[in-house]
Amino acid sequence: MMRNYFKSRLFLKYIWSYLFILLIPLILMTVFIYRNAVTNLREEIEQSRLNQLTQAKIIIDGRMKELSEIASRVTYDKRLTPYRVHDPYFSGEAIQALDQYKATSSIIGEMFLYFHKDNNIYSAKGLSSLDVFSSIFNFSNWDNEVVFDDLNNVKFPTMRPADTVIRNSHLEDKMLAYLVPITPFNPNPHGTILYLIKESELTSLIDSILGNYQGFSYILDNQGQILVDNRQGEALTPTEAKSLFGLSTGIHESLLNGKPHSIVSVTSENNGWSYVTVMPSSQFFSSVVHVRSFIIMLFSILVLVGAAIAIMLARMQYQPISTLAEFAHAKAKPKHRADGAPAAGNELDRIRTALQEYSSRVDLQEPYARNHFLSMLLKYGNAQSITPELQEAFDLHFDRSHHFVMVIGWNEPIDSQEKRLEHQERIGLLAQIQFPELGAHAYGVELPQLDQIALITSFDLNQELQEFAHVRSIVEAVRGNLLEAFDVTPAIGVGTCYSSPDQLNQSFIEACSAFELRTSAGYGTVTYFEKLSYAPDHTLWIPNSSLLKLSQSLKQGSYDVAAQMIRPAIRGLQATELSAIIRRCVCFDILNAMLKTAAEVGIPNLIQEVAPTMIYSYSLDELESGFLRLASRICGQVERNHQKEEQSQMDRIVAYIDKHFMDHTLSLETIAFEFSISPSHVSRTFKEKMGLNFIQYIWQKRLDEVIRQLTSTNDPLKEIINRVGYLDTPNFIRKFKKETGHTPGQYRKLHAESGTG
């Protein structure tokens, strides 16, 4: 049995799913422990380095302060006045005093006293000329002229970067030169104290910071110059080294030499110097090898145990699905590809396929879809296109013997909420209505005109009643129900009764024609197209009702119905023995009706396109073809006008929605009443033109506005959601997370972090 299970891809997916359920938290836990160990160790090392570096800064600041204090004492030491220094008798005391001052600081390598414009310089070893001084101390990057210029002109304490000094022509050492004017802080000093400090005196103070790690230590002055460069291992480029200047006190991360480094920086409050150490981040991981080894071992054990548990759980989970899949396979027709092979898919796919038939029936209960199908039936009359499955899903039945259409309208504006609710009640009443005593039932169809409803009626003829009497009884029953429910008298146009539902489009055209003539008989009356066809005194001519039906079919863009009116009329002329002039006059009636309709639908100059000899020279067959071409031209123009009007109207609807989408009362019904068109027509047209339905469009507009306000304001979330017209805050948050993957609060936080970064 287990062997058969392993042949199922779904069973294998379950195994992998359970493994992932195990592995994901295990991996996260492993990463957390590992990163936590590394982070803690790293923080300890960096904090230790920060403390040590701070201590080194304090020591070096203290040494620099000592040098400044020595310079101050030299200034006020009587033994070191210019007079006594130049006097041969007292010069010995001056040299001895300099030696004493030098001894007070351990970092002083050499100490010199220089008076401005003097040709000599004094040290603990005695007096020497500037030429002798330059020969003894030869700086690589500090020319003699610059040295003398600095000695004479320095106005404030200045530390020069470590430089290579060649002493006595053969000894080489790296030293820093620290110049302190005397008197200190005097804008017009009379001399300069020059301290020469070995670089090793400063680097030895911070060597303990790196310990056994490879890295760098720098001391930079307040201008960003590198005073001390102490490195172990690789070196930084000058640009990278200068990037260390200006870092705030603390621990930083940076990419140097293409590798991540940890940087610790401390800034002196006394002189603005920066003390920086740089260490490769990779060195920290060598200290957690034992942690990594332990985690790998534990991870491997848990994976093996988890794999066994996953197989057991997968089997328990798969067994009922396997049983259900076999049941679904037995109840549903197996799907096959075009090549005859079974369709691909696992057990869940087969179950889903079996259930799609039932779920599709539920989905198709949408009233707008039902209204759309009935509208297509009125337009094209092809009842056979509605499959038995769709008829059952929509609860439609056209199994009666007779069928006709009536158009019902109310001559009253729908300009208030009360009128809107009443109109919705009318639609609800007429959506599906039955008259058992008359053997009839009817289905309401919302027409594009807001104040009109078409009623498709089917009935079995009562043997005791004539057909017209039966139709009139049904119409009066509908009229009576409307009067009883709403106390408003409607106008009704009734089409001819047909034996097949495929001819409902003709009955609809006739009902529209009869409805248009309601004004001549007064509003609130019932007009029967069948009665309009009665013309006993004009048997030689085409009845006015037929011409009216032809005109109405052209206005509706229904070429099939128009052709059904033209062909019998022309062929009827061919079968009679009328004179040629009478035949031509009858043809003039047809042509006049078509040209008049063409002018009404926006083709005013169509008569100019008709050949002058059309009526007089063409045969009746040629006239029939010409009339059919004109009908096709007019119907095509009607379709184009309809599409253009729909697009223009949809543009206005979209503009209206874009302006009012934050109104929580905005709905399909309010749009319909605002533009005086039926809600079903708005729904269908909106989806066709925009590619998404009305609800989806409103949701997207509100979602975009919420996102905009989340990222540009600090307003409370609930206030933003209510402001855009959504009153159910919890439901909005759920939909927002499903759409974006984040809650609104998380989205705002992520955007704020990315914005500041």
C-alpha positions in Angstrom: 0.0 0.0 0.0 2.8 2.4 0.9 4.4 1.6 -2.5 1.2 2.8 -4.3 1.2 5.9 -2.2 4.7 6.9 -3.3 3.5 6.8 -6.9 1.2 9.7 -6.2 2.6 13.2 -6.7 0.1 14.6 -4.2 1.3 12.2 -1.5 4.9 13.3 -2.3 3.8 16.9 -2.0 2.3 16.3 1.4 5.6 14.8 2.5 7.5 17.8 1.3 4.9 20.1 2.9 5.4 18.5 6.3 9.1 18.6 5.8 8.9 22.3 5.0 6.7 22.8 8.1 9.5 21.3 10.1 12.4 22.8 8.2 11.2 26.4 8.1 11.0 26.9 11.9 14.1 24.8 12.3 16.0 26.8 9.8 14.7 30.1 11.4 15.7 28.8 14.8 19.1 27.7 13.6 19.7 31.1 11.9 18.5 32.9 15.0 20.8 31.0 17.4 23.7 31.2 15.0 23.2 34.9 14.3 22.5 35.6 18.0 25.8 33.9 19.0 27.7 35.8 16.4 26.0 39.1 17.2 26.6 38.8 21.0 30.2 37.8 20.5 30.7 40.6 18.0 29.0 43.2 20.3 31.2 42.1 23.2 34.4 42.5 21.1 33.3 45.8 19.6 32.2 47.1 22.9 35.5 46.0 24.4 37.4 47.7 21.6 35.2 50.8 22.0 36.1 51.0 25.7 39.8 50.4 25.0 39.8 52.9 22.3 38.1 55.4 24.6 40.8 54.7 27.2 43.6 55.2 24.6 41.9 58.5 23.6 41.9 59.7 27.2 45.6 58.8 27.6 46.7 60.5 24.3 44.5 63.6 25.1 46.3 63.7 28.5 49.7 63.5 26.8 48.7 66.3 24.5 47.5 68.4 27.4 50.8 67.8 29.2 52.7 69.1 26.1 50.5 72.2 26.1 51.1 72.7 29.8 54.9 72.3 29.3 54.7 75.0 26.6 52.9 77.3 29.0 55.5 76.7 31.8 58.3 77.4 29.3 56.7 80.7 28.4 56.8 81.9 32.0 60.1 80.3 32.9 62.7 83.2 33.4 65.5 80.8 32.5 64.1 80.5 29.0 63.6 84.2 28.2 65.2 85.3 24.9 67.7 87.4 26.8 68.9 84.6 29.1 69.0 82.1 26.3 71.2 84.3 24.2 73.4 85.3 27.1 76.5 83.0 27.1 76.5 83.1 30.9 72.9 81.9 31.4 72.6 79.7 28.3 73.6 76.7 30.3 70.7 77.1 32.7 68.4 77.4 29.7 69.6 74.1 28.2 69.3 72.4 31.6 65.7 73.8 32.0 64.8 72.4 28.6 66.2 69.0 29.5 64.1 69.1 32.7 60.9 69.9 30.8 61.6 67.1 28.3 62.0 64.6 31.1 58.5 65.4 32.4 56.7 63.6 29.5 57.5 60.1 28.3 56.3 60.6 24.7 58.7 63.5 23.9 61.4 62.3 21.6 63.0 65.7 21.1 62.1 69.2 22.4 63.1 72.5 20.7 62.7 76.1 21.6 62.7 78.6 18.8 62.4 82.4 18.9 61.0 84.2 15.9 63.5 85.6 13.4 66.3 83.8 15.2 69.0 81.9 13.3 69.4 79.4 16.2 67.2 76.8 17.8 67.6 75.5 21.3 67.2 72.0 22.7 68.1 69.9 25.8 71.4 69.1 24.0 72.4 72.7 23.4 72.2 75.5 20.9 72.5 74.8 17.1 71.9 76.9 14.0 69.0 76.2 11.8 71.3 74.8 9.1 72.7 72.3 11.6 69.2 71.4 12.8 68.0 70.7 9.2 71.1 68.5 8.6 70.4 66.5 11.7 66.6 66.2 11.2 65.8 65.7 7.6 62.0 65.2 7.1 60.7 63.4 4.0 57.6 65.5 3.5 58.5 68.7 5.4 60.9 70.8 3.5 63.4 73.0 5.4 61.9 76.2 4.1 58.5 75.1 5.2 59.9 74.0 8.6 61.4 77.5 9.2 58.2 79.2 7.9 56.1 77.1 10.2 58.4 77.9 13.2 58.1 81.6 12.6 54.4 81.8 11.6 52.4 79.1 13.5 49.6 80.8 15.5 48.0 77.8 17.2 49.1 74.3 18.3 49.5 72.1 15.2 50.3 68.4 14.9 51.9 67.3 11.6 51.2 63.7 10.4 53.8 61.1 11.1 56.7 61.6 8.7 59.9 59.7 8.0 62.9 61.5 9.6 66.5 60.7 8.7 68.7 61.6 11.7 72.4 62.3 11.4 72.2 61.2 7.8 71.7 57.5 8.5 69.2 56.9 11.3 65.6 56.6 10.1 62.6 57.0 12.3 58.9 57.9 11.9 58.0 60.9 14.0 55.3 63.4 14.5 56.0 67.1 14.8 53.9 69.1 17.3 54.3 72.9 17.1 53.0 75.0 20.0 53.3 78.8 19.8 54.4 80.7 22.8 52.8 82.4 24.5 50.0 79.9 24.0 46.7 81.5 22.8 48.4 84.8 22.1 47.6 86.2 18.7 51.2 87.5 18.4 53.4 84.7 19.7 57.2 85.4 20.0 58.4 81.8 19.6 57.5 78.2 19.1 58.0 75.0 21.0 58.7 72.0 18.7 58.1 68.5 20.0 59.2 65.5 18.0 57.2 62.5 19.0 58.0 59.0 17.8 54.9 57.4 16.1 55.5 54.2 18.1 54.9 56.2 21.3 51.2 56.6 20.2 50.7 53.4 18.3 51.9 51.4 21.3 48.9 52.9 23.3 46.4 51.4 20.9 48.1 48.2 19.9 46.3 46.4 22.6 43.0 47.2 21.0 43.5 44.8 18.0 45.0 42.0 20.1 45.3 38.9 17.9 43.0 40.3 15.2 44.2 41.7 11.9 43.1 45.3 11.3 43.9 49.0 11.3 44.2 51.8 13.8 44.2 55.5 12.8 44.4 58.8 14.5 43.0 61.7 12.4 43.2 65.4 13.2 40.2 67.7 13.1 40.8 68.3 9.4 40.8 64.6 8.4 44.5 64.2 8.0 45.9 60.9 9.1 48.3 61.6 11.9 49.0 58.0 12.9 48.6 54.9 10.7 49.0 51.6 12.4 48.1 48.5 10.3 48.3 44.8 10.6 47.8 43.0 7.3 46.2 44.7 4.3 46.1 48.4 3.8 43.2 50.8 2.9 43.2 53.0 -0.1 43.6 56.7 0.6 39.9 57.3 -0.3 38.7 54.6 2.0 41.0 55.9 4.8 39.6 59.4 4.4 36.0 58.0 4.6 36.7 57.2 8.2 36.8 60.9 9.1 33.7 62.4 10.5 32.2 59.1 11.8 30.3 59.6 15.0 31.5 58.0 18.2 30.4 54.4 18.3 30.4 51.2 16.2 29.8 51.2 12.4 29.7 48.8 9.4 31.3 49.5 6.1 32.5 47.8 2.9 36.2 48.3 2.5 38.5 46.6 0.0 35.3 44.8 -1.2 34.8 43.1 2.2 32.6 44.0 5.2 34.5 45.6 8.1 33.6 46.6 11.6 34.7 50.2 12.5 35.0 51.7 16.0 35.4 55.4 16.2 35.9 57.8 19.1 36.2 61.6 18.8 38.1 63.7 21.3 36.2 66.6 22.8 39.5 68.5 23.5 41.1 68.8 20.0 38.6 67.1 17.7 40.9 64.2 16.8 39.3 60.9 15.7 40.6 57.6 17.0 39.5 54.8 14.6 40.0 51.0 14.5 39.0 48.9 11.6 38.7 45.1 11.6 37.4 42.6 9.0 34.0 41.2 10.0 35.0 37.7 8.9 37.4 37.4 11.9 34.4 37.2 14.3 33.1 34.0 12.7 36.2 32.0 13.6 35.1 32.2 17.2 31.8 30.5 16.7 32.9 27.4 14.8 32.0 25.1 17.7 28.5 26.6 17.8 28.1 26.1 14.0 29.2 22.4 14.3 26.8 21.7 17.1 23.9 23.3 15.2 24.7 21.3 12.1 24.7 18.1 14.0 21.4 19.0 15.8 19.9 20.1 12.5 20.8 16.8 10.8 19.2 14.7 13.6 16.0 16.7 13.6 15.7 16.4 9.8 16.0 12.6 9.9 13.4 12.4 12.7 11.2 14.9 11.0 11.3 13.0 7.7 9.9 9.9 9.4 7.2 11.9 11.1 6.4 13.6 7.8 5.8 10.3 6.0 3.5 9.1 8.7 1.5 12.3 8.8 1.3 12.5 4.9 -0.1 9.0 4.8 -2.8 9.9 7.4 -3.6 13.1 5.4 -3.6 11.5 2.0 -5.8 8.4 2.8 -9.2 10.3 2.9 -8.3 12.4 -0.1 -7.5 9.3 -2.1 -10.9 7.9 -1.2 -12.6 11.1 -2.2 -10.6 11.3 -5.5 -11.8 7.8 -6.4 -15.4 8.8 -5.7 -15.1 12.0 -7.7 -13.5 10.1 -10.6 -16.4 7.7 -10.6 -19.0 10.4 -10.6 -17.3 12.8 -13.2 -16.5 12.3 -16.8 -12.7 11.9 -17.2 -11.0 14.8 -19.0 -8.7 14.0 -21.9 -6.2 16.0 -23.9 -6.5 16.5 -27.6 -4.3 13.6 -28.2 -6.6 11.3 -26.3 -4.4 10.9 -23.2 -5.8 11.6 -19.7 -5.6 15.2 -18.6 -2.7 15.9 -16.2 -3.4 16.7 -12.6 -3.3 15.2 -9.2 -6.2 14.0 -7.0 -7.1 17.5 -5.9 -7.3 18.6 -9.6 -9.7 15.7 -10.3 -11.8 16.6 -7.3 -11.8 20.3 -8.3 -12.8 19.4 -11.9 -15.7 17.3 -10.6 -16.9 20.2 -8.3 -16.5 23.0 -10.9 -19.8 22.1 -12.5 -21.6 22.6 -9.2 -19.7 25.8 -8.2 -20.2 27.3 -11.7 -24.0 27.0 -11.2 -23.7 28.8 -7.9 -21.6 31.6 -9.5 -24.0 32.0 -12.4 -26.8 32.9 -10.0 -25.6 36.5 -10.3 -28.7 38.5 -11.4 -26.7 40.7 -13.8 -25.6 37.6 -15.7 -29.2 36.4 -15.9 -30.3 39.9 -17.2 -27.5 39.8 -19.7 -28.6 36.5 -21.2 -32.2 37.6 -21.4 -31.1 40.9 -23.1 -29.2 38.8 -25.7 -32.4 36.7 -26.2 -34.4 39.9 -26.8 -31.7 41.2 -29.3 -31.0 38.1 -31.3 -33.9 35.7 -30.5 -31.7 32.6 -30.4 -33.2 30.7 -27.5 -31.3 27.6 -28.5 -28.1 29.4 -27.3 -29.3 29.1 -23.7 -28.2 25.6 -22.9 -30.3 23.4 -20.5 -27.6 23.9 -17.9 -27.9 27.7 -18.1 -31.7 27.6 -18.1 -31.6 25.5 -15.0 -29.0 27.7 -13.4 -31.1 30.9 -14.2 -34.3 29.1 -13.5 -35.6 29.9 -17.0 -38.2 27.8 -18.8 -39.4 28.3 -22.4 -41.4 25.1 -22.6 -44.7 26.7 -23.1 -46.5 26.8 -26.5 -46.7 30.6 -27.0 -44.4 33.5 -26.3 -44.5 37.3 -26.5 -42.8 40.4 -25.1 -44.3 43.4 -23.5 -42.4 46.7 -22.7 -43.5 48.4 -19.6 -42.7 52.1 -18.8 -43.5 54.8 -16.3 -43.6 58.4 -17.2 -42.1 59.7 -13.9 -38.6 60.9 -12.9 -36.6 58.8 -10.5 -35.0 61.6 -8.7 -35.3 60.6 -5.0 -34.3 57.8 -2.7 -37.9 56.8 -2.3 -38.4 56.6 -6.1 -35.2 54.5 -6.4 -36.4 52.0 -3.8 -39.8 51.8 -5.5 -38.1 51.2 -8.9 -36.1 48.4 -7.3 -39.3 46.9 -5.9 -40.8 47.0 -9.4 -37.8 45.1 -10.8 -38.0 42.6 -8.0 -41.8 42.1 -8.6 -41.3 41.6 -12.4 -38.1 39.6 -12.2 -40.1 36.4 -12.2 -43.9 36.4 -12.1 -46.4 33.6 -12.5 -50.1 33.4 -13.3 -51.1 29.8 -12.7 -54.7 30.5 -13.5 -53.6 31.7 -17.0 -51.0 29.0 -17.4 -48.3 31.7 -17.8 -45.1 32.9 -16.4 -42.9 35.9 -17.2 -39.3 37.1 -16.7 -38.4 40.7 -16.3 -35.4 42.2 -18.2 -34.0 45.6 -17.3 -33.6 47.7 -20.4 -30.9 50.4 -20.8 -33.6 53.1 -20.3 -34.1 53.3 -16.5 -37.8 53.7 -16.6 -38.5 50.7 -18.9 -38.7 47.0 -18.3 -39.2 44.2 -20.8 -41.3 41.2 -19.7 -40.7 38.0 -21.6 -44.0 36.0 -21.3 -44.6 32.3 -22.0 -48.0 30.6 -21.7 -50.0 27.6 -22.8 -53.1 28.6 -24.8 -56.3 28.0 -23.0 -58.7 26.2 -25.3 -61.6 28.3 -24.1 -59.9 31.6 -25.1 -58.7 32.9 -28.4 -54.9 33.7 -28.6 -55.4 37.5 -28.5 -57.9 37.3 -25.6 -55.4 35.1 -23.7 -52.6 37.6 -24.3 -54.8 40.5 -23.2 -55.8 38.6 -20.0 -52.1 38.2 -19.1 -51.3 41.8 -19.8 -54.2 43.0 -17.7 -53.1 40.7 -14.9 -49.6 42.2 -15.0 -51.1 45.7 -15.2 -53.4 45.0 -12.2 -50.5 43.7 -10.1 -48.5 46.8 -10.8 -51.4 49.1 -10.0 -52.1 47.2 -6.8 -48.5 47.3 -5.6 -47.4 50.8 -6.7 -50.6 52.8 -7.5 -49.0 54.1 -10.7 -50.4 53.4 -14.1 -47.7 52.2 -16.5 -47.7 52.4 -20.3 -47.4 49.0 -21.9 -46.5 48.0 -25.5 -47.3 44.4 -26.4 -45.6 42.5 -29.3 -47.1 39.8 -31.4 -47.4 36.3 -29.9 -45.2 33.6 -31.5 -45.0 29.9 -31.1 -41.2 29.7 -30.8 -39.0 31.5 -28.3 -36.5 32.0 -31.2 -38.9 34.8 -32.4 -38.8 36.7 -29.2 -36.6 39.4 -30.8 -39.3 40.1 -33.3 -41.9 40.3 -30.6 -39.6 42.7 -28.7 -39.2 45.0 -31.8 -43.0 45.0 -32.1 -43.4 45.8 -28.4 -41.0 48.7 -28.7 -42.9 50.0 -31.8 -46.2 49.7 -29.9 -44.7 51.4 -26.9 -43.5 54.4 -29.0 -47.1 55.0 -30.1 -48.3 55.2 -26.5 -48.4 59.0 -26.6 -51.0 59.1 -29.3 -53.4 57.1 -27.1 -52.4 58.7 -23.8 -50.0 57.6 -21.2 -51.0 54.7 -19.0 -52.7 52.8 -21.9 -51.9 49.4 -23.4 -50.9 49.4 -27.1 -51.0 46.1 -29.0 -48.9 45.8 -32.1 -51.2 43.2 -33.4 -54.0 45.8 -33.6 -51.8 48.2 -35.4 -51.5 45.6 -38.3 -55.2 45.7 -39.1 -55.7 47.8 -42.3 -58.7 46.5 -44.3 -58.8 49.4 -46.8 -55.2 49.3 -47.9 -54.6 45.7 -48.9 -52.4 46.8 -51.8 -50.0 48.8 -49.5 -47.6 47.8 -46.9 -49.3 48.2 -43.5 -48.1 51.1 -41.3 -47.4 48.7 -38.5 -45.0 46.8 -40.8 -43.2 50.0 -41.7 -43.1 50.9 -38.0 -41.6 47.5 -37.2 -39.1 47.9 -40.0 -38.2 51.4 -38.6 -37.9 50.1 -35.1 -35.8 47.1 -36.1 -33.4 49.5 -37.8 -33.3 51.8 -34.7 -32.5 48.7 -32.6 -29.7 47.7 -35.0 -31.5 44.3 -35.6 -30.7 43.5 -39.2 -32.3 40.0 -39.0 -35.7 41.5 -38.1 -35.3 44.2 -40.7 -34.5 41.6 -43.4 -37.6 39.6 -42.3 -39.7 42.7 -43.0 -38.1 43.6 -46.4 -37.9 40.2 -48.1 -41.6 39.3 -47.7 -42.7 42.8 -48.8 -40.7 42.7 -52.0 -41.6 39.1 -52.8 -45.2 39.9 -52.1 -45.1 42.5 -54.8 -43.6 40.0 -57.2 -46.5 37.6 -56.6 -49.2 40.2 -57.3 -50.4 41.5 -60.7 -50.1 45.1 -59.8 -49.0 47.6 -62.3 -45.3 48.7 -62.4 -46.1 52.2 -61.1 -48.0 50.9 -58.1 -45.1 48.5 -57.3 -42.7 51.4 -57.5 -44.9 53.5 -55.2 -45.0 50.7 -52.6 -41.2 50.5 -52.9 -41.1 54.2 -52.2 -42.9 53.6 -48.9 -40.2 51.1 -47.9 -37.4 53.4 -49.0 -38.9 56.5 -47.4 -39.2 54.6 -44.0 -35.6 53.5 -44.3 -34.3 57.0 -45.2 -36.3 58.6 -42.5 -34.9 56.2 -39.9 -31.4 56.7 -41.3 -31.7 60.4 -40.7 -32.9 59.8 -37.1 -29.9 57.6 -36.3 -27.3 60.0 -37.7 -27.0 59.3 -41.5 -28.8 62.3 -42.9 -27.3 62.2 -46.4 -27.9 58.6 -47.1 -30.3 59.5 -49.9 -27.4 61.1 -51.8 -25.7 57.7 -51.9 -28.8 56.0 -53.4 -28.5 55.8 -57.2 -31.1 58.0 -58.9 -32.2 55.1 -61.1 -32.6 52.7 -58.2 -36.4 52.9 -58.0 -37.1 53.4 -61.7 -34.5 51.1 -63.4 -33.8 48.3 -60.9 -35.8 45.1 -60.9 -37.6 43.9 -57.8 -34.8 41.5 -57.0 -32.2 44.3 -57.4 -34.4 46.5 -55.2 -34.5 43.8 -52.5 -30.7 43.5 -52.5 -30.3 47.3 -52.4 -32.8 47.6 -49.5 -30.9 44.9 -47.6 -27.6 46.7 -48.2 -29.2 50.0 -46.9 -30.6 48.1 -43.9 -27.2 46.6 -43.2 -25.6 50.1 -43.5 -28.1 51.6 -41.1 -27.9 48.8 -38.6 -24.1 49.0 -38.7 -24.3 52.8 -38.0 -26.7 52.2 -35.1 -24.2 49.7 -33.6 -21.4 52.2 -34.0 -23.5 55.0 -32.5 -24.5 52.7 -29.7 -20.9 51.8 -29.0 -19.8 55.4 -29.2 -22.6 56.5 -26.9 -21.7 53.7 -24.5 -18.1 54.7 -24.5 -18.9 58.4 -24.0 -21.4 57.5 -21.3 -18.8 55.2 -19.7 -16.2 57.9 -19.7 -18.7 60.1 -17.8 -19.5 57.3 -15.4 -15.8 56.7 -14.8 -15.2 60.4 -14.3 -18.1 60.5 -11.8 -16.7 57.5 -9.9 -13.2 59.0 -9.8 -14.7 62.1 -8.3 -17.1 60.4 -5.8 -15.4 57.0 -5.0 -14.8 58.1 -1.4 -18.5 58.5 -0.8 -19.6 55.4 1.1 -23.1 55.6 -0.4 -21.7 55.1 -3.9 -23.1 52.0 -5.5 -24.2 50.5 -8.8 -27.7 51.7 -8.2 -26.7 55.3 -7.4 -24.7 55.4 -10.6 -27.6 53.9 -12.6 -30.1 56.5 -11.2 -27.6 59.3 -11.7 -27.2 58.6 -15.4 -30.8 57.3 -15.9 -29.8 53.8 -17.1 -30.5 50.4 -15.6 -28.1 48.9 -13.0 -27.7 45.7 -15.1 -26.8 47.7 -18.1 -24.2 49.7 -16.1 -22.7 46.5 -14.7 -22.5 44.8 -18.1 -21.1 47.8 -20.0 -18.7 48.7 -17.3 -17.1 45.2 -17.3 -16.9 45.2 -21.1 -15.3 48.7 -21.4 -13.1 48.7 -18.3 -12.0 45.0 -18.1 -13.1 44.7 -14.4 -16.3 45.0 -12.7 -17.7 47.9 -10.8 -16.9 46.6 -7.3 -13.3 45.8 -8.2 -12.8 49.3 -9.7 -14.2 51.0 -6.6 -12.0 48.8 -4.4 -8.9 49.6 -6.5 -9.5 53.4 -6.3 -10.0 53.3 -2.6 -7.0 51.0 -2.1 -4.8 53.4 -4.1 -6.1 56.4 -2.1 -5.4 54.6 1.2 -1.9 53.7 0.1 -1.3 57.3 -0.9 -2.5 58.7 2.4 -0.6 56.0 4.4 2.7 57.0 2.7 2.1 60.8 2.7 0.3 61.5 6.0 0.4 60.4 9.6 -3.3 60.3 10.0 -4.8 57.4 12.0 -5.6 54.3 10.0 -9.3 54.1 10.9 -9.7 57.8 9.9 -8.1 57.2 6.5 -10.2 54.1 5.8 -13.5 55.9 6.8 -12.4 58.9 4.8 -12.2 56.9 1.5 -15.7 55.5 2.0 -15.0 52.1 3.6 -16.9 51.8 6.9 -15.9 48.2 7.8 -12.4 48.7 9.0 -11.5 45.1 9.9 -12.8 43.8 6.6 -10.8 46.4 4.7 -7.6 45.5 6.6 -8.1 41.8 5.7 -8.6 42.7 2.0 -5.6 45.1 2.1 -3.3 42.4 3.5 -4.6 39.9 0.9 -3.9 42.5 -1.9 -0.5 43.8 -0.7 0.9 41.1 1.6 1.0 43.5 4.5 -1.4 45.1 6.9 -1.8 48.9 6.5 0.3 49.5 9.5 3.1 47.3 8.2 2.9 48.9 4.8 3.3 52.4 6.3 6.2 51.3 8.4 8.0 49.6 5.5 7.5 52.7 3.3 8.8 54.9 6.1 11.9 52.8 6.5 12.6 52.7 2.8 12.0 56.4 2.6 14.5 57.3 5.3 17.0 54.8 4.0 
